[in-house]
Amino acid sequence: MSEDRTLTVRFFARLREELDTESLTLPVPPDATAGQLLSELARRGGAWAQLTGAQPVMIAVNQTMAKPDTPIGPGDEVAFFPPVTGG
């Protein structure tokens, strides 16, 4: 039996609409961080490039707010969403 080395990535609000996906299941490289994952996804180009663009993207790991240097591993859920703006 091989160990599941994947994590779930979820997108919320306008990111979900603009990327046309709600979630992905991706392999996790050793010693990965949330910021590295964000950069890797942005390298897909097109709408994905906005993930590291001028507008900041908020990160949560396992439903807790996180920073780009937060470690991520197999079984984690990483969520990306635009900053909440008040009105």
Buried (B, 14 or more C-beta within 10 A) or exposed (E): EEEEEBBEBBBBEEBBEBBEBEEBEBEBEEEBBBBBBBEBBBEEEEEBEBBBEEEEBBBBBEEEEBEBEBEBEEEBBBBBBBEEEEE
